[in-house]
């Protein structure tokens, strides 16, 4: 599920967490410290605790899908 767009700090991303998809925020580009020099990113997300950004995980870009910001449809009505 790799994203063609470059992932940057502050981006919203979606990834698999167990059997579900969750959305989080890229907090840090950790650099090429993964297996075979893969670039890792520190992602903050809510793991069902109800608190935003209560959990963190490091993942490679190949497991992240960049989420475009969603516009409210009510604004145009």
C-alpha positions in Angstrom: 0.0 0.0 0.0 2.8 2.4 -0.8 2.0 6.0 -1.6 3.4 7.6 -4.7 3.4 11.0 -3.0 6.3 11.9 -0.8 5.4 11.7 2.9 6.3 14.7 5.1 6.0 15.6 8.7 2.5 16.7 9.5 0.8 14.6 6.8 -2.2 12.5 7.6 -1.7 8.9 6.8 -3.7 5.6 6.9 -2.2 2.2 7.8 -3.3 -1.2 9.0 -3.3 -1.7 12.8 -4.3 -5.2 13.5 -7.4 -6.0 11.4 -8.5 -2.4 11.0 -7.3 0.8 9.2 -6.4 3.8 11.4 -5.4 7.3 10.5 -2.5 9.1 12.2 -0.2 12.1 11.8 3.4 11.9 10.8 5.4 13.4 13.7 8.9 12.6 12.5 10.9 11.4 9.5 13.3 9.0 11.3 15.4 8.5 8.2 16.9 5.4 6.5 17.2 3.3 9.7 14.9 0.4 8.7 15.9 -3.0 7.2 17.9 -2.5 4.0 17.9 1.3 4.6 14.1 1.7 4.4 12.9 5.1 5.6 10.9 5.0 8.8 8.3 7.5 10.0 7.0 8.1 13.5 3.2 8.1 13.4 1.0 9.4 16.3 -2.6 8.0 16.3 -5.5 7.0 18.5 -5.6 3.3 19.2 -9.2 3.3 20.4 -8.4 5.1 23.7 -10.5 8.1 22.7 -7.4 10.4 23.2 -6.0 11.8 20.0 -2.4 10.9 19.3 -2.2 8.8 22.4 -0.2 6.0 20.7 2.9 6.0 18.5 4.3 3.6 16.0 7.3 3.6 13.5 6.4 2.4 10.0 8.1 2.4 6.6 6.6 4.4 3.7 5.5 1.2 2.0 2.9 0.6 4.7 1.5 4.2 4.7 -1.2 5.7 2.5 -1.2 9.5 2.4 -4.7 10.9 3.2 -5.8 14.0 1.4 -7.6 16.5 3.7 -11.4 16.1 3.4 -13.4 19.1 2.6 -16.7 19.6 4.3 -19.6 19.3 1.8 -21.7 21.7 3.9 -19.5 24.6 3.0 -20.7 24.7 -0.6 -24.4 24.3 0.2 
